[in-house]
């Protein structure tokens, strides 16, 4: 399993739109708990929003933040 990077997670959400944690985890090759934790951190910063149980979407703030990230 790999680390769930902020850029990787935001890239997926920007590309796919609202996505379940399990799908994000599979795409990132990360554990769902790791992805959930990362989503919670990003939500507190206003970069993602939980729209249903286990489904997250990127916010406008998150999209603006994404363009500033490099990896």
HTML snippet that shows the backbone in 3Dmol.js (N, CA, C, O; Angstrom):
<script src="https://3Dmol.org/build/3Dmol-min.js"></script>
<div id="view" style="width:600px;height:400px;position:relative"></div>
<script>
const pdb = `
ATOM      1  N   UNK A   1       0.835  -1.197   0.000  1.00  0.00           N
ATOM      2  CA  UNK A   1       0.000   0.000   0.000  1.00  0.00           C
ATOM      3  C   UNK A   1       0.866   1.242   0.000  1.00  0.00           C
ATOM      4  O   UNK A   1       1.964   1.252   0.557  1.00  0.00           O
ATOM      5  N   UNK A   2       0.366   2.277  -0.624  1.00  0.00           N
ATOM      6  CA  UNK A   2       1.122   3.520  -0.708  1.00  0.00           C
ATOM      7  C   UNK A   2       0.495   4.573   0.189  1.00  0.00           C
ATOM      8  O   UNK A   2      -0.606   4.400   0.711  1.00  0.00           O
ATOM      9  N   UNK A   3       1.211   5.647   0.348  1.00  0.00           N
ATOM     10  CA  UNK A   3       0.717   6.779   1.131  1.00  0.00           C
ATOM     11  C   UNK A   3      -0.364   7.511   0.333  1.00  0.00           C
ATOM     12  O   UNK A   3      -0.268   7.656  -0.885  1.00  0.00           O
ATOM     13  N   UNK A   4      -1.360   7.951   1.027  1.00  0.00           N
ATOM     14  CA  UNK A   4      -2.458   8.698   0.396  1.00  0.00           C
ATOM     15  C   UNK A   4      -2.067  10.179   0.377  1.00  0.00           C
ATOM     16  O   UNK A   4      -2.244  10.882   1.372  1.00  0.00           O
ATOM     17  N   UNK A   5      -1.541  10.644  -0.740  1.00  0.00           N
ATOM     18  CA  UNK A   5      -1.091  12.029  -0.818  1.00  0.00           C
ATOM     19  C   UNK A   5      -2.272  12.978  -1.037  1.00  0.00           C
ATOM     20  O   UNK A   5      -3.293  12.617  -1.622  1.00  0.00           O
ATOM     21  N   UNK A   6      -2.093  14.174  -0.554  1.00  0.00           N
ATOM     22  CA  UNK A   6      -3.108  15.213  -0.731  1.00  0.00           C
ATOM     23  C   UNK A   6      -3.343  15.462  -2.210  1.00  0.00           C
ATOM     24  O   UNK A   6      -4.485  15.531  -2.664  1.00  0.00           O
ATOM     25  N   UNK A   7      -2.256  15.596  -2.958  1.00  0.00           N
ATOM     26  CA  UNK A   7      -2.392  15.864  -4.393  1.00  0.00           C
ATOM     27  C   UNK A   7      -3.110  14.717  -5.115  1.00  0.00           C
ATOM     28  O   UNK A   7      -4.002  14.953  -5.931  1.00  0.00           O
ATOM     29  N   UNK A   8      -2.718  13.486  -4.811  1.00  0.00           N
ATOM     30  CA  UNK A   8      -3.347  12.335  -5.443  1.00  0.00           C
ATOM     31  C   UNK A   8      -4.838  12.268  -5.158  1.00  0.00           C
ATOM     32  O   UNK A   8      -5.644  11.996  -6.048  1.00  0.00           O
ATOM     33  N   UNK A   9      -5.188  12.517  -3.920  1.00  0.00           N
ATOM     34  CA  UNK A   9      -6.596  12.476  -3.516  1.00  0.00           C
ATOM     35  C   UNK A   9      -7.393  13.592  -4.180  1.00  0.00           C
ATOM     36  O   UNK A   9      -8.474  13.347  -4.716  1.00  0.00           O
ATOM     37  N   UNK A  10      -6.873  14.809  -4.151  1.00  0.00           N
ATOM     38  CA  UNK A  10      -7.580  15.925  -4.774  1.00  0.00           C
ATOM     39  C   UNK A  10      -7.656  15.767  -6.296  1.00  0.00           C
ATOM     40  O   UNK A  10      -8.663  16.121  -6.909  1.00  0.00           O
ATOM     41  N   UNK A  11      -6.589  15.236  -6.903  1.00  0.00           N
ATOM     42  CA  UNK A  11      -6.614  14.969  -8.349  1.00  0.00           C
ATOM     43  C   UNK A  11      -7.756  14.023  -8.708  1.00  0.00           C
ATOM     44  O   UNK A  11      -8.502  14.270  -9.656  1.00  0.00           O
ATOM     45  N   UNK A  12      -7.886  12.943  -7.947  1.00  0.00           N
ATOM     46  CA  UNK A  12      -8.957  11.978  -8.216  1.00  0.00           C
ATOM     47  C   UNK A  12     -10.332  12.603  -8.068  1.00  0.00           C
ATOM     48  O   UNK A  12     -11.209  12.392  -8.905  1.00  0.00           O
ATOM     49  N   UNK A  13     -10.520  13.369  -7.009  1.00  0.00           N
ATOM     50  CA  UNK A  13     -11.826  13.995  -6.792  1.00  0.00           C
ATOM     51  C   UNK A  13     -12.129  15.027  -7.880  1.00  0.00           C
ATOM     52  O   UNK A  13     -13.277  15.161  -8.306  1.00  0.00           O
ATOM     53  N   UNK A  14     -11.116  15.746  -8.325  1.00  0.00           N
ATOM     54  CA  UNK A  14     -11.318  16.731  -9.400  1.00  0.00           C
ATOM     55  C   UNK A  14     -11.689  16.021 -10.697  1.00  0.00           C
ATOM     56  O   UNK A  14     -12.516  16.506 -11.469  1.00  0.00           O
ATOM     57  N   UNK A  15     -11.073  14.875 -10.925  1.00  0.00           N
ATOM     58  CA  UNK A  15     -11.304  14.123 -12.164  1.00  0.00           C
ATOM     59  C   UNK A  15     -12.646  13.382 -12.142  1.00  0.00           C
ATOM     60  O   UNK A  15     -13.381  13.381 -13.130  1.00  0.00           O
ATOM     61  N   UNK A  16     -12.950  12.760 -11.017  1.00  0.00           N
ATOM     62  CA  UNK A  16     -14.118  11.872 -10.941  1.00  0.00           C
ATOM     63  C   UNK A  16     -15.385  12.518 -10.398  1.00  0.00           C
ATOM     64  O   UNK A  16     -16.485  12.015 -10.627  1.00  0.00           O
ATOM     65  N   UNK A  17     -15.239  13.622  -9.685  1.00  0.00           N
ATOM     66  CA  UNK A  17     -16.407  14.177  -9.008  1.00  0.00           C
ATOM     67  C   UNK A  17     -16.649  13.408  -7.718  1.00  0.00           C
ATOM     68  O   UNK A  17     -15.738  12.746  -7.222  1.00  0.00           O
ATOM     69  N   UNK A  18     -17.852  13.479  -7.165  1.00  0.00           N
ATOM     70  CA  UNK A  18     -18.135  12.796  -5.906  1.00  0.00           C
ATOM     71  C   UNK A  18     -17.789  11.305  -5.994  1.00  0.00           C
ATOM     72  O   UNK A  18     -18.230  10.600  -6.901  1.00  0.00           O
ATOM     73  N   UNK A  19     -16.991  10.850  -5.029  1.00  0.00           N
ATOM     74  CA  UNK A  19     -16.485   9.477  -5.069  1.00  0.00           C
ATOM     75  C   UNK A  19     -16.483   8.878  -3.670  1.00  0.00           C
ATOM     76  O   UNK A  19     -16.195   9.560  -2.686  1.00  0.00           O
ATOM     77  N   UNK A  20     -16.809   7.583  -3.597  1.00  0.00           N
ATOM     78  CA  UNK A  20     -16.794   6.868  -2.322  1.00  0.00           C
ATOM     79  C   UNK A  20     -15.357   6.602  -1.882  1.00  0.00           C
ATOM     80  O   UNK A  20     -14.456   6.430  -2.703  1.00  0.00           O
ATOM     81  N   UNK A  21     -15.172   6.575  -0.574  1.00  0.00           N
ATOM     82  CA  UNK A  21     -13.853   6.325   0.011  1.00  0.00           C
ATOM     83  C   UNK A  21     -13.264   5.013  -0.501  1.00  0.00           C
ATOM     84  O   UNK A  21     -12.068   4.947  -0.786  1.00  0.00           O
ATOM     85  N   UNK A  22     -14.077   3.975  -0.620  1.00  0.00           N
ATOM     86  CA  UNK A  22     -13.545   2.683  -1.068  1.00  0.00           C
ATOM     87  C   UNK A  22     -12.986   2.764  -2.489  1.00  0.00           C
ATOM     88  O   UNK A  22     -11.971   2.135  -2.787  1.00  0.00           O
ATOM     89  N   UNK A  23     -13.627   3.518  -3.354  1.00  0.00           N
ATOM     90  CA  UNK A  23     -13.120   3.697  -4.721  1.00  0.00           C
ATOM     91  C   UNK A  23     -11.842   4.525  -4.720  1.00  0.00           C
ATOM     92  O   UNK A  23     -10.905   4.232  -5.463  1.00  0.00           O
ATOM     93  N   UNK A  24     -11.807   5.557  -3.885  1.00  0.00           N
ATOM     94  CA  UNK A  24     -10.593   6.366  -3.777  1.00  0.00           C
ATOM     95  C   UNK A  24      -9.436   5.522  -3.266  1.00  0.00           C
ATOM     96  O   UNK A  24      -8.321   5.599  -3.783  1.00  0.00           O
ATOM     97  N   UNK A  25      -9.709   4.716  -2.245  1.00  0.00           N
ATOM     98  CA  UNK A  25      -8.675   3.863  -1.654  1.00  0.00           C
ATOM     99  C   UNK A  25      -8.126   2.877  -2.685  1.00  0.00           C
ATOM    100  O   UNK A  25      -6.916   2.664  -2.761  1.00  0.00           O
ATOM    101  N   UNK A  26      -9.008   2.284  -3.469  1.00  0.00           N
ATOM    102  CA  UNK A  26      -8.567   1.334  -4.492  1.00  0.00           C
ATOM    103  C   UNK A  26      -7.683   2.027  -5.523  1.00  0.00           C
ATOM    104  O   UNK A  26      -6.641   1.495  -5.908  1.00  0.00           O
ATOM    105  N   UNK A  27      -8.090   3.201  -5.966  1.00  0.00           N
ATOM    106  CA  UNK A  27      -7.325   3.941  -6.981  1.00  0.00           C
ATOM    107  C   UNK A  27      -5.964   4.394  -6.449  1.00  0.00           C
ATOM    108  O   UNK A  27      -4.981   4.435  -7.189  1.00  0.00           O
ATOM    109  N   UNK A  28      -5.920   4.734  -5.162  1.00  0.00           N
ATOM    110  CA  UNK A  28      -4.679   5.221  -4.555  1.00  0.00           C
ATOM    111  C   UNK A  28      -3.838   4.101  -3.957  1.00  0.00           C
ATOM    112  O   UNK A  28      -2.735   4.335  -3.463  1.00  0.00           O
ATOM    113  N   UNK A  29      -4.372   2.874  -4.007  1.00  0.00           N
ATOM    114  CA  UNK A  29      -3.723   1.728  -3.380  1.00  0.00           C
ATOM    115  C   UNK A  29      -3.425   2.012  -1.911  1.00  0.00           C
ATOM    116  O   UNK A  29      -2.327   1.753  -1.418  1.00  0.00           O
ATOM    117  N   UNK A  30      -4.420   2.546  -1.234  1.00  0.00           N
ATOM    118  CA  UNK A  30      -4.310   2.886   0.183  1.00  0.00           C
ATOM    119  C   UNK A  30      -5.464   2.236   0.935  1.00  0.00           C
ATOM    120  O   UNK A  30      -6.457   1.827   0.333  1.00  0.00           O
ATOM    121  N   UNK A  31      -5.328   2.145   2.235  1.00  0.00           N
ATOM    122  CA  UNK A  31      -6.393   1.577   3.067  1.00  0.00           C
ATOM    123  C   UNK A  31      -7.521   2.603   3.192  1.00  0.00           C
ATOM    124  O   UNK A  31      -7.253   3.799   3.300  1.00  0.00           O
ATOM    125  N   UNK A  32      -8.772   2.154   3.177  1.00  0.00           N
ATOM    126  CA  UNK A  32      -9.897   3.087   3.309  1.00  0.00           C
ATOM    127  C   UNK A  32      -9.835   3.965   4.560  1.00  0.00           C
ATOM    128  O   UNK A  32     -10.274   5.114   4.530  1.00  0.00           O
ATOM    129  N   UNK A  33      -9.295   3.436   5.653  1.00  0.00           N
ATOM    130  CA  UNK A  33      -9.170   4.238   6.881  1.00  0.00           C
ATOM    131  C   UNK A  33      -8.197   5.396   6.656  1.00  0.00           C
ATOM    132  O   UNK A  33      -8.424   6.506   7.137  1.00  0.00           O
ATOM    133  N   UNK A  34      -7.122   5.132   5.928  1.00  0.00           N
ATOM    134  CA  UNK A  34      -6.141   6.178   5.610  1.00  0.00           C
ATOM    135  C   UNK A  34      -6.788   7.273   4.754  1.00  0.00           C
ATOM    136  O   UNK A  34      -6.574   8.464   4.982  1.00  0.00           O
ATOM    137  N   UNK A  35      -7.573   6.850   3.777  1.00  0.00           N
ATOM    138  CA  UNK A  35      -8.239   7.806   2.890  1.00  0.00           C
ATOM    139  C   UNK A  35      -9.280   8.613   3.668  1.00  0.00           C
ATOM    140  O   UNK A  35      -9.396   9.824   3.478  1.00  0.00           O
ATOM    141  N   UNK A  36     -10.022   7.957   4.529  1.00  0.00           N
ATOM    142  CA  UNK A  36     -11.022   8.656   5.344  1.00  0.00           C
ATOM    143  C   UNK A  36     -10.357   9.706   6.219  1.00  0.00           C
ATOM    144  O   UNK A  36     -10.849  10.829   6.332  1.00  0.00           O
ATOM    145  N   UNK A  37      -9.245   9.346   6.836  1.00  0.00           N
ATOM    146  CA  UNK A  37      -8.512  10.297   7.688  1.00  0.00           C
ATOM    147  C   UNK A  37      -8.045  11.501   6.872  1.00  0.00           C
ATOM    148  O   UNK A  37      -8.179  12.645   7.306  1.00  0.00           O
ATOM    149  N   UNK A  38      -7.498  11.234   5.692  1.00  0.00           N
ATOM    150  CA  UNK A  38      -7.024  12.320   4.821  1.00  0.00           C
ATOM    151  C   UNK A  38      -8.195  13.205   4.390  1.00  0.00           C
ATOM    152  O   UNK A  38      -8.073  14.429   4.361  1.00  0.00           O
ATOM    153  N   UNK A  39      -9.322  12.586   4.058  1.00  0.00           N
ATOM    154  CA  UNK A  39     -10.509  13.363   3.664  1.00  0.00           C
ATOM    155  C   UNK A  39     -10.990  14.246   4.817  1.00  0.00           C
ATOM    156  O   UNK A  39     -11.381  15.393   4.600  1.00  0.00           O
ATOM    157  N   UNK A  40     -10.961  13.720   6.026  1.00  0.00           N
ATOM    158  CA  UNK A  40     -11.386  14.506   7.197  1.00  0.00           C
ATOM    159  C   UNK A  40     -10.480  15.720   7.397  1.00  0.00           C
ATOM    160  O   UNK A  40     -10.950  16.817   7.698  1.00  0.00           O
ATOM    161  N   UNK A  41      -9.169  15.504   7.225  1.00  0.00           N
ATOM    162  CA  UNK A  41      -8.222  16.619   7.350  1.00  0.00           C
ATOM    163  C   UNK A  41      -8.466  17.662   6.262  1.00  0.00           C
ATOM    164  O   UNK A  41      -8.460  18.864   6.529  1.00  0.00           O
ATOM    165  N   UNK A  42      -8.678  17.190   5.034  1.00  0.00           N
ATOM    166  CA  UNK A  42      -8.934  18.111   3.929  1.00  0.00           C
ATOM    167  C   UNK A  42     -10.271  18.826   4.105  1.00  0.00           C
ATOM    168  O   UNK A  42     -10.424  19.975   3.691  1.00  0.00           O
ATOM    169  N   UNK A  43     -11.233  18.149   4.718  1.00  0.00           N
ATOM    170  CA  UNK A  43     -12.528  18.777   4.966  1.00  0.00           C
ATOM    171  C   UNK A  43     -12.386  19.895   5.999  1.00  0.00           C
ATOM    172  O   UNK A  43     -13.004  20.951   5.860  1.00  0.00           O
ATOM    173  N   UNK A  44     -11.565  19.664   7.043  1.00  0.00           N
ATOM    174  CA  UNK A  44     -11.385  20.743   8.025  1.00  0.00           C
ATOM    175  C   UNK A  44     -10.710  21.962   7.440  1.00  0.00           C
ATOM    176  O   UNK A  44     -10.890  23.076   7.931  1.00  0.00           O
ATOM    177  N   UNK A  45      -9.923  21.751   6.378  1.00  0.00           N
ATOM    178  CA  UNK A  45      -9.276  22.875   5.694  1.00  0.00           C
ATOM    179  C   UNK A  45     -10.159  23.478   4.603  1.00  0.00           C
ATOM    180  O   UNK A  45      -9.788  24.476   3.984  1.00  0.00           O
ATOM    181  N   UNK A  46     -11.335  22.870   4.362  1.00  0.00           N
ATOM    182  CA  UNK A  46     -12.261  23.397   3.369  1.00  0.00           C
ATOM    183  C   UNK A  46     -11.991  22.941   1.947  1.00  0.00           C
ATOM    184  O   UNK A  46     -12.571  23.482   1.006  1.00  0.00           O
ATOM    185  N   UNK A  47     -11.109  21.943   1.772  1.00  0.00           N
ATOM    186  CA  UNK A  47     -10.737  21.501   0.427  1.00  0.00           C
ATOM    187  C   UNK A  47     -11.652  20.417  -0.134  1.00  0.00           C
ATOM    188  O   UNK A  47     -11.778  20.286  -1.351  1.00  0.00           O
ATOM    189  N   UNK A  48     -12.284  19.646   0.730  1.00  0.00           N
ATOM    190  CA  UNK A  48     -13.262  18.654   0.291  1.00  0.00           C
ATOM    191  C   UNK A  48     -14.497  18.774   1.178  1.00  0.00           C
ATOM    192  O   UNK A  48     -14.475  19.396   2.240  1.00  0.00           O
ATOM    193  N   UNK A  49     -15.565  18.159   0.706  1.00  0.00           N
ATOM    194  CA  UNK A  49     -16.823  18.175   1.462  1.00  0.00           C
ATOM    195  C   UNK A  49     -17.425  16.783   1.389  1.00  0.00           C
ATOM    196  O   UNK A  49     -17.451  16.156   0.330  1.00  0.00           O
ATOM    197  N   UNK A  50     -17.910  16.309   2.535  1.00  0.00           N
ATOM    198  CA  UNK A  50     -18.599  15.022   2.556  1.00  0.00           C
ATOM    199  C   UNK A  50     -20.049  15.278   2.172  1.00  0.00           C
ATOM    200  O   UNK A  50     -20.741  16.068   2.814  1.00  0.00           O
ATOM    201  N   UNK A  51     -20.507  14.596   1.108  1.00  0.00           N
ATOM    202  CA  UNK A  51     -21.873  14.852   0.641  1.00  0.00           C
ATOM    203  C   UNK A  51     -22.826  13.725   1.004  1.00  0.00           C
ATOM    204  O   UNK A  51     -24.044  13.875   0.904  1.00  0.00           O
ATOM    205  N   UNK A  52     -22.269  12.596   1.426  1.00  0.00           N
ATOM    206  CA  UNK A  52     -23.069  11.462   1.904  1.00  0.00           C
ATOM    207  C   UNK A  52     -22.122  10.586   2.704  1.00  0.00           C
ATOM    208  O   UNK A  52     -20.917  10.832   2.731  1.00  0.00           O
ATOM    209  N   UNK A  53     -22.660   9.570   3.351  1.00  0.00           N
ATOM    210  CA  UNK A  53     -21.800   8.679   4.124  1.00  0.00           C
ATOM    211  C   UNK A  53     -20.700   8.079   3.269  1.00  0.00           C
ATOM    212  O   UNK A  53     -20.968   7.242   2.407  1.00  0.00           O
ATOM    213  N   UNK A  54     -19.474   8.498   3.499  1.00  0.00           N
ATOM    214  CA  UNK A  54     -18.343   7.935   2.766  1.00  0.00           C
ATOM    215  C   UNK A  54     -18.148   8.450   1.352  1.00  0.00           C
ATOM    216  O   UNK A  54     -17.321   7.913   0.615  1.00  0.00           O
ATOM    217  N   UNK A  55     -18.888   9.479   0.955  1.00  0.00           N
ATOM    218  CA  UNK A  55     -18.737  10.061  -0.383  1.00  0.00           C
ATOM    219  C   UNK A  55     -18.248  11.500  -0.221  1.00  0.00           C
ATOM    220  O   UNK A  55     -18.857  12.307   0.481  1.00  0.00           O
ATOM    221  N   UNK A  56     -17.130  11.798  -0.890  1.00  0.00           N
ATOM    222  CA  UNK A  56     -16.533  13.136  -0.802  1.00  0.00           C
ATOM    223  C   UNK A  56     -16.451  13.770  -2.184  1.00  0.00           C
ATOM    224  O   UNK A  56     -16.416  13.089  -3.208  1.00  0.00           O
ATOM    225  N   UNK A  57     -16.423  15.096  -2.174  1.00  0.00           N
ATOM    226  CA  UNK A  57     -16.252  15.853  -3.405  1.00  0.00           C
ATOM    227  C   UNK A  57     -15.278  17.001  -3.129  1.00  0.00           C
ATOM    228  O   UNK A  57     -15.164  17.465  -1.994  1.00  0.00           O
ATOM    229  N   UNK A  58     -14.590  17.447  -4.155  1.00  0.00           N
ATOM    230  CA  UNK A  58     -13.663  18.565  -4.003  1.00  0.00           C
ATOM    231  C   UNK A  58     -14.461  19.873  -4.024  1.00  0.00           C
ATOM    232  O   UNK A  58     -15.470  19.983  -4.721  1.00  0.00           O
ATOM    233  N   UNK A  59     -14.004  20.844  -3.266  1.00  0.00           N
ATOM    234  CA  UNK A  59     -14.655  22.158  -3.236  1.00  0.00           C
ATOM    235  C   UNK A  59     -13.913  23.114  -4.174  1.00  0.00           C
ATOM    236  O   UNK A  59     -12.848  22.781  -4.695  1.00  0.00           O
ATOM    237  N   UNK A  60     -14.476  24.289  -4.380  1.00  0.00           N
ATOM    238  CA  UNK A  60     -13.789  25.314  -5.177  1.00  0.00           C
ATOM    239  C   UNK A  60     -12.450  25.672  -4.527  1.00  0.00           C
ATOM    240  O   UNK A  60     -11.451  25.875  -5.216  1.00  0.00           O
ATOM    241  N   UNK A  61     -12.443  25.748  -3.203  1.00  0.00           N
ATOM    242  CA  UNK A  61     -11.209  26.032  -2.468  1.00  0.00           C
ATOM    243  C   UNK A  61     -10.191  24.923  -2.713  1.00  0.00           C
ATOM    244  O   UNK A  61      -9.002  25.188  -2.892  1.00  0.00           O
ATOM    245  N   UNK A  62     -10.668  23.676  -2.719  1.00  0.00           N
ATOM    246  CA  UNK A  62      -9.788  22.535  -2.974  1.00  0.00           C
ATOM    247  C   UNK A  62      -9.209  22.562  -4.376  1.00  0.00           C
ATOM    248  O   UNK A  62      -8.043  22.222  -4.573  1.00  0.00           O
ATOM    249  N   UNK A  63     -10.010  22.962  -5.351  1.00  0.00           N
ATOM    250  CA  UNK A  63      -9.526  23.054  -6.732  1.00  0.00           C
ATOM    251  C   UNK A  63      -8.459  24.143  -6.850  1.00  0.00           C
ATOM    252  O   UNK A  63      -7.466  23.966  -7.555  1.00  0.00           O
ATOM    253  N   UNK A  64      -8.661  25.266  -6.162  1.00  0.00           N
ATOM    254  CA  UNK A  64      -7.672  26.339  -6.185  1.00  0.00           C
ATOM    255  C   UNK A  64      -6.384  25.882  -5.485  1.00  0.00           C
ATOM    256  O   UNK A  64      -5.284  26.195  -5.941  1.00  0.00           O
ATOM    257  N   UNK A  65      -6.521  25.155  -4.396  1.00  0.00           N
ATOM    258  CA  UNK A  65      -5.369  24.637  -3.664  1.00  0.00           C
ATOM    259  C   UNK A  65      -4.608  23.607  -4.497  1.00  0.00           C
ATOM    260  O   UNK A  65      -3.378  23.572  -4.467  1.00  0.00           O
ATOM    261  N   UNK A  66      -5.325  22.779  -5.232  1.00  0.00           N
ATOM    262  CA  UNK A  66      -4.719  21.733  -6.041  1.00  0.00           C
ATOM    263  C   UNK A  66      -3.720  22.297  -7.042  1.00  0.00           C
ATOM    264  O   UNK A  66      -2.662  21.703  -7.251  1.00  0.00           O
ATOM    265  N   UNK A  67      -4.027  23.412  -7.653  1.00  0.00           N
ATOM    266  CA  UNK A  67      -3.102  23.975  -8.655  1.00  0.00           C
ATOM    267  C   UNK A  67      -1.812  24.499  -8.023  1.00  0.00           C
ATOM    268  O   UNK A  67      -0.829  24.734  -8.725  1.00  0.00           O
ATOM    269  N   UNK A  68      -1.810  24.681  -6.704  1.00  0.00           N
ATOM    270  CA  UNK A  68      -0.590  25.156  -6.035  1.00  0.00           C
ATOM    271  C   UNK A  68       0.314  24.000  -5.603  1.00  0.00           C
ATOM    272  O   UNK A  68       1.469  24.221  -5.239  1.00  0.00           O
ATOM    273  N   UNK A  69      -0.205  22.767  -5.642  1.00  0.00           N
ATOM    274  CA  UNK A  69       0.560  21.612  -5.168  1.00  0.00           C
ATOM    275  C   UNK A  69       1.469  21.064  -6.252  1.00  0.00           C
ATOM    276  O   UNK A  69       1.112  21.042  -7.430  1.00  0.00           O
ATOM    277  N   UNK A  70       2.635  20.627  -5.842  1.00  0.00           N
ATOM    278  CA  UNK A  70       3.561  19.946  -6.750  1.00  0.00           C
ATOM    279  C   UNK A  70       3.995  18.650  -6.090  1.00  0.00           C
ATOM    280  O   UNK A  70       4.045  18.547  -4.864  1.00  0.00           O
ATOM    281  N   UNK A  71       4.306  17.669  -6.913  1.00  0.00           N
ATOM    282  CA  UNK A  71       4.775  16.382  -6.382  1.00  0.00           C
ATOM    283  C   UNK A  71       5.785  15.783  -7.281  1.00  0.00           C
ATOM    284  O   UNK A  71       6.295  14.698  -7.000  1.00  0.00           O
TER     285      UNK A  71
END
`;
const viewer = $3Dmol.createViewer("view");
viewer.addModel(pdb, "pdb");
viewer.setStyle({}, {cartoon: {color: "spectrum"}});
viewer.zoomTo();
viewer.render();
</script>
